[in-house]
């Protein structure tokens, strides 16, 4: 989740900052805690190729976790992408 940054300003700007912060948190929290982002296989391919995906930074850090809605499994990055050099390595979590 990208947390908005507050730059010192007026009370009105502070109120807008907290409104944006609450909105961001409501999109990432549920009654059961943090929610895992849900991505499709094409979106995962974009992330693991080190290209920009609109909701995330271009390079996802190691152990970034998401639910792949195409295959119905959790996945995570074990080796981050190096833009222009190598793709990320992902692991799919399967039940035993």
Backbone as XML, in Angstrom:
<?xml version="1.0"?>
<chain id="A" units="angstrom">
  <residue number="1" name="UNK">
    <atom name="N" x="0.850" y="-1.171" z="0.000"/>
    <atom name="CA" x="0.000" y="0.000" z="0.000"/>
    <atom name="C" x="0.892" y="1.228" z="0.000"/>
  </residue>
  <residue number="2" name="UNK">
    <atom name="N" x="0.602" y="2.151" z="-0.842"/>
    <atom name="CA" x="1.318" y="3.407" z="-0.855"/>
    <atom name="C" x="0.636" y="4.341" z="0.136"/>
  </residue>
  <residue number="3" name="UNK">
    <atom name="N" x="1.310" y="4.671" z="1.208"/>
    <atom name="CA" x="0.757" y="5.560" z="2.224"/>
    <atom name="C" x="1.038" y="6.992" z="1.806"/>
  </residue>
  <residue number="4" name="UNK">
    <atom name="N" x="0.020" y="7.833" z="1.745"/>
    <atom name="CA" x="0.256" y="9.220" z="1.357"/>
    <atom name="C" x="1.145" y="9.929" z="2.367"/>
  </residue>
  <residue number="5" name="UNK">
    <atom name="N" x="1.993" y="10.806" z="1.879"/>
    <atom name="CA" x="2.884" y="11.558" z="2.755"/>
    <atom name="C" x="2.295" y="12.928" z="3.017"/>
  </residue>
  <residue number="6" name="UNK">
    <atom name="N" x="2.445" y="13.379" z="4.248"/>
    <atom name="CA" x="1.941" y="14.699" z="4.618"/>
    <atom name="C" x="3.081" y="15.699" z="4.580"/>
  </residue>
  <residue number="7" name="UNK">
    <atom name="N" x="2.883" y="16.750" z="3.836"/>
    <atom name="CA" x="3.840" y="17.851" z="3.815"/>
    <atom name="C" x="3.188" y="18.971" z="4.598"/>
  </residue>
  <residue number="8" name="UNK">
    <atom name="N" x="3.920" y="19.519" z="5.575"/>
    <atom name="CA" x="3.383" y="20.511" z="6.486"/>
    <atom name="C" x="2.650" y="21.613" z="5.735"/>
  </residue>
  <residue number="9" name="UNK">
    <atom name="N" x="1.475" y="21.947" z="6.223"/>
    <atom name="CA" x="0.680" y="22.995" z="5.595"/>
    <atom name="C" x="-0.447" y="23.429" z="6.517"/>
  </residue>
  <residue number="10" name="UNK">
    <atom name="N" x="-1.534" y="23.872" z="5.945"/>
    <atom name="CA" x="-2.662" y="24.387" z="6.715"/>
    <atom name="C" x="-3.487" y="23.252" z="7.312"/>
  </residue>
  <residue number="11" name="UNK">
    <atom name="N" x="-4.420" y="23.630" z="8.188"/>
    <atom name="CA" x="-5.326" y="22.641" z="8.775"/>
    <atom name="C" x="-6.170" y="21.975" z="7.701"/>
  </residue>
  <residue number="12" name="UNK">
    <atom name="N" x="-6.543" y="22.726" z="6.670"/>
    <atom name="CA" x="-7.338" y="22.164" z="5.580"/>
    <atom name="C" x="-6.525" y="21.094" z="4.840"/>
  </residue>
  <residue number="13" name="UNK">
    <atom name="N" x="-5.240" y="21.343" z="4.615"/>
    <atom name="CA" x="-4.384" y="20.356" z="3.965"/>
    <atom name="C" x="-4.211" y="19.130" z="4.840"/>
  </residue>
  <residue number="14" name="UNK">
    <atom name="N" x="-4.114" y="19.335" z="6.148"/>
    <atom name="CA" x="-3.992" y="18.220" z="7.086"/>
    <atom name="C" x="-5.260" y="17.362" z="7.055"/>
  </residue>
  <residue number="15" name="UNK">
    <atom name="N" x="-6.418" y="17.985" z="6.997"/>
    <atom name="CA" x="-7.673" y="17.243" z="6.915"/>
    <atom name="C" x="-7.741" y="16.430" z="5.621"/>
  </residue>
  <residue number="16" name="UNK">
    <atom name="N" x="-7.290" y="17.007" z="4.503"/>
    <atom name="CA" x="-7.275" y="16.272" z="3.239"/>
    <atom name="C" x="-6.316" y="15.094" z="3.309"/>
  </residue>
  <residue number="17" name="UNK">
    <atom name="N" x="-5.164" y="15.306" z="3.971"/>
    <atom name="CA" x="-4.193" y="14.222" z="4.124"/>
    <atom name="C" x="-4.804" y="13.050" z="4.886"/>
  </residue>
  <residue number="18" name="UNK">
    <atom name="N" x="-5.437" y="13.343" z="6.024"/>
    <atom name="CA" x="-6.023" y="12.261" z="6.817"/>
    <atom name="C" x="-7.182" y="11.595" z="6.089"/>
  </residue>
  <residue number="19" name="UNK">
    <atom name="N" x="-7.948" y="12.342" z="5.308"/>
    <atom name="CA" x="-9.024" y="11.731" z="4.513"/>
    <atom name="C" x="-8.432" y="10.765" z="3.500"/>
  </residue>
  <residue number="20" name="UNK">
    <atom name="N" x="-7.329" y="11.146" z="2.852"/>
    <atom name="CA" x="-6.671" y="10.270" z="1.886"/>
    <atom name="C" x="-6.051" y="9.063" z="2.578"/>
  </residue>
  <residue number="21" name="UNK">
    <atom name="N" x="-5.457" y="9.277" z="3.741"/>
    <atom name="CA" x="-4.867" y="8.178" z="4.508"/>
    <atom name="C" x="-5.942" y="7.167" z="4.909"/>
  </residue>
  <residue number="22" name="UNK">
    <atom name="N" x="-7.058" y="7.634" z="5.421"/>
    <atom name="CA" x="-8.154" y="6.743" z="5.818"/>
    <atom name="C" x="-8.687" y="5.983" z="4.604"/>
  </residue>
  <residue number="23" name="UNK">
    <atom name="N" x="-8.838" y="6.666" z="3.483"/>
    <atom name="CA" x="-9.313" y="6.012" z="2.269"/>
    <atom name="C" x="-8.342" y="4.910" z="1.838"/>
  </residue>
  <residue number="24" name="UNK">
    <atom name="N" x="-7.043" y="5.175" z="1.905"/>
    <atom name="CA" x="-6.042" y="4.170" z="1.541"/>
    <atom name="C" x="-6.107" y="2.974" z="2.477"/>
  </residue>
  <residue number="25" name="UNK">
    <atom name="N" x="-6.245" y="3.236" z="3.760"/>
    <atom name="CA" x="-6.307" y="2.152" z="4.740"/>
    <atom name="C" x="-7.584" y="1.334" z="4.593"/>
  </residue>
  <residue number="26" name="UNK">
    <atom name="N" x="-8.697" y="1.984" z="4.289"/>
    <atom name="CA" x="-9.945" y="1.252" z="4.113"/>
    <atom name="C" x="-9.866" y="0.299" z="2.927"/>
  </residue>
  <residue number="27" name="UNK">
    <atom name="N" x="-9.065" y="0.636" z="1.927"/>
    <atom name="CA" x="-8.894" y="-0.237" z="0.783"/>
    <atom name="C" x="-7.969" y="-1.408" z="1.058"/>
  </residue>
  <residue number="28" name="UNK">
    <atom name="N" x="-7.204" y="-1.340" z="2.154"/>
    <atom name="CA" x="-6.234" y="-2.389" z="2.463"/>
    <atom name="C" x="-6.559" y="-3.160" z="3.735"/>
  </residue>
  <residue number="29" name="UNK">
    <atom name="N" x="-7.537" y="-2.717" z="4.478"/>
    <atom name="CA" x="-7.908" y="-3.374" z="5.730"/>
    <atom name="C" x="-9.324" y="-3.912" z="5.641"/>
  </residue>
  <residue number="30" name="UNK">
    <atom name="N" x="-9.559" y="-5.001" z="6.348"/>
    <atom name="CA" x="-10.906" y="-5.543" z="6.460"/>
    <atom name="C" x="-11.182" y="-5.779" z="7.940"/>
  </residue>
  <residue number="31" name="UNK">
    <atom name="N" x="-12.332" y="-6.337" z="8.250"/>
    <atom name="CA" x="-12.642" y="-6.652" z="9.649"/>
    <atom name="C" x="-11.669" y="-7.689" z="10.210"/>
  </residue>
  <residue number="32" name="UNK">
    <atom name="N" x="-11.009" y="-8.429" z="9.317"/>
    <atom name="CA" x="-10.076" y="-9.477" z="9.743"/>
    <atom name="C" x="-8.621" y="-9.043" z="9.660"/>
  </residue>
  <residue number="33" name="UNK">
    <atom name="N" x="-8.351" y="-7.775" z="9.399"/>
    <atom name="CA" x="-6.971" y="-7.292" z="9.316"/>
    <atom name="C" x="-6.596" y="-6.892" z="7.907"/>
  </residue>
  <residue number="34" name="UNK">
    <atom name="N" x="-5.296" y="-6.960" z="7.612"/>
    <atom name="CA" x="-4.802" y="-6.580" z="6.292"/>
    <atom name="C" x="-5.319" y="-7.549" z="5.235"/>
  </residue>
  <residue number="35" name="UNK">
    <atom name="N" x="-5.660" y="-7.028" z="4.096"/>
    <atom name="CA" x="-6.096" y="-7.881" z="2.993"/>
    <atom name="C" x="-4.933" y="-8.095" z="2.023"/>
  </residue>
  <residue number="36" name="UNK">
    <atom name="N" x="-4.895" y="-9.247" z="1.421"/>
    <atom name="CA" x="-3.863" y="-9.582" z="0.442"/>
    <atom name="C" x="-4.328" y="-9.062" z="-0.916"/>
  </residue>
  <residue number="37" name="UNK">
    <atom name="N" x="-3.472" y="-8.331" z="-1.637"/>
    <atom name="CA" x="-3.879" y="-7.846" z="-2.955"/>
    <atom name="C" x="-4.242" y="-9.003" z="-3.874"/>
  </residue>
  <residue number="38" name="UNK">
    <atom name="N" x="-5.206" y="-8.771" z="-4.746"/>
    <atom name="CA" x="-5.633" y="-9.792" z="-5.692"/>
    <atom name="C" x="-5.227" y="-9.356" z="-7.094"/>
  </residue>
  <residue number="39" name="UNK">
    <atom name="N" x="-4.465" y="-10.218" z="-7.771"/>
    <atom name="CA" x="-3.981" y="-9.936" z="-9.114"/>
    <atom name="C" x="-4.300" y="-11.096" z="-10.038"/>
  </residue>
  <residue number="40" name="UNK">
    <atom name="N" x="-4.399" y="-10.810" z="-11.317"/>
    <atom name="CA" x="-4.569" y="-11.866" z="-12.314"/>
    <atom name="C" x="-3.194" y="-12.293" z="-12.823"/>
  </residue>
  <residue number="41" name="UNK">
    <atom name="N" x="-3.122" y="-13.414" z="-13.520"/>
    <atom name="CA" x="-1.842" y="-13.876" z="-14.067"/>
    <atom name="C" x="-1.198" y="-12.839" z="-14.992"/>
  </residue>
  <residue number="42" name="UNK">
    <atom name="N" x="-1.949" y="-12.169" z="-15.887"/>
    <atom name="CA" x="-1.299" y="-11.135" z="-16.706"/>
    <atom name="C" x="-0.698" y="-9.995" z="-15.869"/>
  </residue>
  <residue number="43" name="UNK">
    <atom name="N" x="-1.376" y="-9.611" z="-14.780"/>
    <atom name="CA" x="-0.835" y="-8.573" z="-13.906"/>
    <atom name="C" x="0.439" y="-9.057" z="-13.206"/>
  </residue>
  <residue number="44" name="UNK">
    <atom name="N" x="0.450" y="-10.318" z="-12.782"/>
    <atom name="CA" x="1.642" y="-10.906" z="-12.153"/>
    <atom name="C" x="2.796" y="-10.914" z="-13.146"/>
  </residue>
  <residue number="45" name="UNK">
    <atom name="N" x="2.516" y="-11.226" z="-14.391"/>
    <atom name="CA" x="3.556" y="-11.243" z="-15.428"/>
    <atom name="C" x="4.182" y="-9.865" z="-15.580"/>
  </residue>
  <residue number="46" name="UNK">
    <atom name="N" x="3.370" y="-8.830" z="-15.553"/>
    <atom name="CA" x="3.889" y="-7.464" z="-15.651"/>
    <atom name="C" x="4.814" y="-7.166" z="-14.474"/>
  </residue>
  <residue number="47" name="UNK">
    <atom name="N" x="4.399" y="-7.542" z="-13.266"/>
    <atom name="CA" x="5.214" y="-7.286" z="-12.073"/>
    <atom name="C" x="6.523" y="-8.063" z="-12.129"/>
  </residue>
  <residue number="48" name="UNK">
    <atom name="N" x="6.459" y="-9.324" z="-12.481"/>
    <atom name="CA" x="7.663" y="-10.154" z="-12.446"/>
    <atom name="C" x="8.622" y="-9.846" z="-13.586"/>
  </residue>
  <residue number="49" name="UNK">
    <atom name="N" x="8.145" y="-9.159" z="-14.631"/>
    <atom name="CA" x="9.036" y="-8.735" z="-15.700"/>
    <atom name="C" x="9.726" y="-7.416" z="-15.372"/>
  </residue>
  <residue number="50" name="UNK">
    <atom name="N" x="9.419" y="-6.853" z="-14.218"/>
    <atom name="CA" x="10.066" y="-5.613" z="-13.806"/>
    <atom name="C" x="9.514" y="-4.378" z="-14.495"/>
  </residue>
  <residue number="51" name="UNK">
    <atom name="N" x="8.348" y="-4.505" z="-15.138"/>
    <atom name="CA" x="7.740" y="-3.351" z="-15.784"/>
    <atom name="C" x="6.753" y="-2.705" z="-14.822"/>
  </residue>
  <residue number="52" name="UNK">
    <atom name="N" x="6.378" y="-1.496" z="-15.131"/>
    <atom name="CA" x="5.524" y="-0.732" z="-14.215"/>
    <atom name="C" x="4.091" y="-1.238" z="-14.257"/>
  </residue>
  <residue number="53" name="UNK">
    <atom name="N" x="3.552" y="-1.500" z="-13.089"/>
    <atom name="CA" x="2.139" y="-1.845" z="-12.931"/>
    <atom name="C" x="1.500" y="-0.654" z="-12.220"/>
  </residue>
  <residue number="54" name="UNK">
    <atom name="N" x="0.344" y="-0.191" z="-12.650"/>
    <atom name="CA" x="-0.188" y="1.077" z="-12.142"/>
    <atom name="C" x="-0.330" y="1.197" z="-10.632"/>
  </residue>
  <residue number="55" name="UNK">
    <atom name="N" x="-0.468" y="0.083" z="-9.897"/>
    <atom name="CA" x="-0.722" y="0.203" z="-8.462"/>
    <atom name="C" x="0.507" y="-0.062" z="-7.605"/>
  </residue>
  <residue number="56" name="UNK">
    <atom name="N" x="1.619" y="-0.418" z="-8.216"/>
    <atom name="CA" x="2.794" y="-0.790" z="-7.450"/>
    <atom name="C" x="4.031" y="-0.118" z="-8.007"/>
  </residue>
  <residue number="57" name="UNK">
    <atom name="N" x="5.066" y="-0.024" z="-7.185"/>
    <atom name="CA" x="6.348" y="0.458" z="-7.668"/>
    <atom name="C" x="6.870" y="-0.511" z="-8.720"/>
  </residue>
  <residue number="58" name="UNK">
    <atom name="N" x="7.767" y="-0.056" z="-9.599"/>
    <atom name="CA" x="8.265" y="-0.938" z="-10.652"/>
    <atom name="C" x="8.980" y="-2.187" z="-10.125"/>
  </residue>
  <residue number="59" name="UNK">
    <atom name="N" x="9.699" y="-2.071" z="-9.013"/>
    <atom name="CA" x="10.411" y="-3.233" z="-8.477"/>
    <atom name="C" x="9.756" y="-3.650" z="-7.175"/>
  </residue>
  <residue number="60" name="UNK">
    <atom name="N" x="9.162" y="-4.835" z="-7.168"/>
    <atom name="CA" x="8.520" y="-5.339" z="-5.961"/>
    <atom name="C" x="9.567" y="-6.014" z="-5.096"/>
  </residue>
  <residue number="61" name="UNK">
    <atom name="N" x="9.587" y="-5.735" z="-3.794"/>
    <atom name="CA" x="10.605" y="-6.326" z="-2.923"/>
    <atom name="C" x="10.376" y="-7.818" z="-2.667"/>
  </residue>
  <residue number="62" name="UNK">
    <atom name="N" x="11.438" y="-8.462" z="-2.201"/>
    <atom name="CA" x="11.364" y="-9.882" z="-1.872"/>
    <atom name="C" x="10.259" y="-10.126" z="-0.843"/>
  </residue>
  <residue number="63" name="UNK">
    <atom name="N" x="9.536" y="-11.207" z="-0.993"/>
    <atom name="CA" x="8.437" y="-11.651" z="-0.135"/>
    <atom name="C" x="7.165" y="-10.829" z="-0.289"/>
  </residue>
  <residue number="64" name="UNK">
    <atom name="N" x="7.039" y="-10.059" z="-1.378"/>
    <atom name="CA" x="5.771" y="-9.417" z="-1.679"/>
    <atom name="C" x="4.761" y="-10.531" z="-1.953"/>
  </residue>
  <residue number="65" name="UNK">
    <atom name="N" x="3.585" y="-10.430" z="-1.351"/>
    <atom name="CA" x="2.590" y="-11.496" z="-1.400"/>
    <atom name="C" x="1.324" y="-10.994" z="-2.074"/>
  </residue>
  <residue number="66" name="UNK">
    <atom name="N" x="0.702" y="-11.849" z="-2.883"/>
    <atom name="CA" x="-0.579" y="-11.526" z="-3.490"/>
    <atom name="C" x="-1.345" y="-12.816" z="-3.751"/>
  </residue>
  <residue number="67" name="UNK">
    <atom name="N" x="-2.627" y="-12.683" z="-3.966"/>
    <atom name="CA" x="-3.458" y="-13.812" z="-4.369"/>
    <atom name="C" x="-3.657" y="-13.756" z="-5.870"/>
  </residue>
  <residue number="68" name="UNK">
    <atom name="N" x="-3.297" y="-14.829" z="-6.576"/>
    <atom name="CA" x="-3.483" y="-14.887" z="-8.022"/>
    <atom name="C" x="-4.898" y="-15.393" z="-8.287"/>
  </residue>
  <residue number="69" name="UNK">
    <atom name="N" x="-5.761" y="-14.507" z="-8.755"/>
    <atom name="CA" x="-7.171" y="-14.869" z="-8.944"/>
    <atom name="C" x="-7.382" y="-15.790" z="-10.138"/>
  </residue>
  <residue number="70" name="UNK">
    <atom name="N" x="-6.436" y="-15.829" z="-11.057"/>
    <atom name="CA" x="-6.561" y="-16.708" z="-12.228"/>
    <atom name="C" x="-6.396" y="-18.166" z="-11.831"/>
  </residue>
  <residue number="71" name="UNK">
    <atom name="N" x="-5.411" y="-18.448" z="-10.953"/>
    <atom name="CA" x="-5.148" y="-19.837" z="-10.560"/>
    <atom name="C" x="-5.665" y="-20.166" z="-9.165"/>
  </residue>
  <residue number="72" name="UNK">
    <atom name="N" x="-6.140" y="-19.147" z="-8.433"/>
    <atom name="CA" x="-6.688" y="-19.377" z="-7.098"/>
    <atom name="C" x="-5.647" y="-19.786" z="-6.069"/>
  </residue>
  <residue number="73" name="UNK">
    <atom name="N" x="-4.438" y="-19.239" z="-6.174"/>
    <atom name="CA" x="-3.355" y="-19.578" z="-5.246"/>
    <atom name="C" x="-2.654" y="-18.315" z="-4.773"/>
  </residue>
  <residue number="74" name="UNK">
    <atom name="N" x="-2.009" y="-18.399" z="-3.609"/>
    <atom name="CA" x="-1.141" y="-17.324" z="-3.134"/>
    <atom name="C" x="0.211" y="-17.448" z="-3.814"/>
  </residue>
  <residue number="75" name="UNK">
    <atom name="N" x="0.815" y="-16.306" z="-4.135"/>
    <atom name="CA" x="2.146" y="-16.283" z="-4.719"/>
    <atom name="C" x="2.969" y="-15.212" z="-4.022"/>
  </residue>
  <residue number="76" name="UNK">
    <atom name="N" x="4.302" y="-15.362" z="-4.087"/>
    <atom name="CA" x="5.175" y="-14.331" z="-3.541"/>
    <atom name="C" x="6.484" y="-14.299" z="-4.312"/>
  </residue>
  <residue number="77" name="UNK">
    <atom name="N" x="7.175" y="-13.164" z="-4.217"/>
    <atom name="CA" x="8.443" y="-12.982" z="-4.912"/>
    <atom name="C" x="9.580" y="-13.477" z="-4.026"/>
  </residue>
  <residue number="78" name="UNK">
    <atom name="N" x="10.432" y="-14.342" z="-4.595"/>
    <atom name="CA" x="11.600" y="-14.823" z="-3.854"/>
    <atom name="C" x="12.871" y="-14.096" z="-4.275"/>
  </residue>
  <residue number="79" name="UNK">
    <atom name="N" x="12.932" y="-13.654" z="-5.524"/>
    <atom name="CA" x="14.056" y="-12.851" z="-6.011"/>
    <atom name="C" x="13.464" y="-11.684" z="-6.793"/>
  </residue>
  <residue number="80" name="UNK">
    <atom name="N" x="13.701" y="-10.430" z="-6.347"/>
    <atom name="CA" x="13.116" y="-9.278" z="-7.033"/>
    <atom name="C" x="13.651" y="-9.121" z="-8.452"/>
  </residue>
  <residue number="81" name="UNK">
    <atom name="N" x="12.870" y="-8.466" z="-9.291"/>
    <atom name="CA" x="13.300" y="-8.159" z="-10.655"/>
    <atom name="C" x="14.392" y="-7.102" z="-10.620"/>
  </residue>
  <residue number="82" name="UNK">
    <atom name="N" x="15.274" y="-7.174" z="-11.596"/>
    <atom name="CA" x="16.269" y="-6.130" z="-11.810"/>
    <atom name="C" x="15.954" y="-5.557" z="-13.189"/>
  </residue>
  <residue number="83" name="UNK">
    <atom name="N" x="15.370" y="-4.346" z="-13.235"/>
    <atom name="CA" x="14.927" y="-3.793" z="-14.511"/>
    <atom name="C" x="16.039" y="-3.814" z="-15.565"/>
  </residue>
  <residue number="84" name="UNK">
    <atom name="N" x="15.706" y="-4.360" z="-16.720"/>
    <atom name="CA" x="16.645" y="-4.431" z="-17.821"/>
    <atom name="C" x="17.670" y="-5.550" z="-17.711"/>
  </residue>
  <residue number="85" name="UNK">
    <atom name="N" x="17.632" y="-6.311" z="-16.591"/>
    <atom name="CA" x="18.623" y="-7.371" z="-16.384"/>
    <atom name="C" x="17.955" y="-8.734" z="-16.231"/>
  </residue>
  <residue number="86" name="UNK">
    <atom name="N" x="17.039" y="-8.850" z="-15.266"/>
    <atom name="CA" x="16.408" y="-10.142" z="-15.019"/>
    <atom name="C" x="14.995" y="-9.971" z="-14.479"/>
  </residue>
  <residue number="87" name="UNK">
    <atom name="N" x="14.183" y="-10.964" z="-14.710"/>
    <atom name="CA" x="12.819" y="-10.995" z="-14.180"/>
    <atom name="C" x="12.841" y="-11.466" z="-12.742"/>
  </residue>
  <residue number="88" name="UNK">
    <atom name="N" x="11.767" y="-11.182" z="-12.028"/>
    <atom name="CA" x="11.629" y="-11.669" z="-10.652"/>
    <atom name="C" x="11.346" y="-13.170" z="-10.677"/>
  </residue>
  <residue number="89" name="UNK">
    <atom name="N" x="11.655" y="-13.812" z="-9.578"/>
    <atom name="CA" x="11.312" y="-15.219" z="-9.390"/>
    <atom name="C" x="10.156" y="-15.282" z="-8.417"/>
  </residue>
  <residue number="90" name="UNK">
    <atom name="N" x="9.105" y="-16.017" z="-8.793"/>
    <atom name="CA" x="7.950" y="-16.145" z="-7.903"/>
    <atom name="C" x="7.743" y="-17.595" z="-7.520"/>
  </residue>
  <residue number="91" name="UNK">
    <atom name="N" x="7.175" y="-17.774" z="-6.351"/>
    <atom name="CA" x="6.796" y="-19.100" z="-5.857"/>
    <atom name="C" x="5.290" y="-19.103" z="-5.671"/>
  </residue>
  <residue number="92" name="UNK">
    <atom name="N" x="4.674" y="-20.221" z="-5.963"/>
    <atom name="CA" x="3.240" y="-20.400" z="-5.743"/>
    <atom name="C" x="3.063" y="-21.277" z="-4.517"/>
  </residue>
  <residue number="93" name="UNK">
    <atom name="N" x="2.221" y="-20.831" z="-3.596"/>
    <atom name="CA" x="1.976" y="-21.573" z="-2.370"/>
    <atom name="C" x="0.896" y="-22.617" z="-2.650"/>
  </residue>
  <residue number="94" name="UNK">
    <atom name="N" x="1.236" y="-23.862" z="-2.469"/>
    <atom name="CA" x="0.272" y="-24.934" z="-2.671"/>
    <atom name="C" x="0.065" y="-25.676" z="-1.364"/>
  </residue>
  <residue number="95" name="UNK">
    <atom name="N" x="-1.091" y="-26.278" z="-1.204"/>
    <atom name="CA" x="-1.363" y="-27.017" z="0.026"/>
    <atom name="C" x="-0.663" y="-28.377" z="-0.041"/>
  </residue>
  <residue number="96" name="UNK">
    <atom name="N" x="-0.324" y="-28.885" z="1.126"/>
    <atom name="CA" x="0.405" y="-30.154" z="1.185"/>
    <atom name="C" x="-0.521" y="-31.330" z="1.031"/>
  </residue>
</chain>
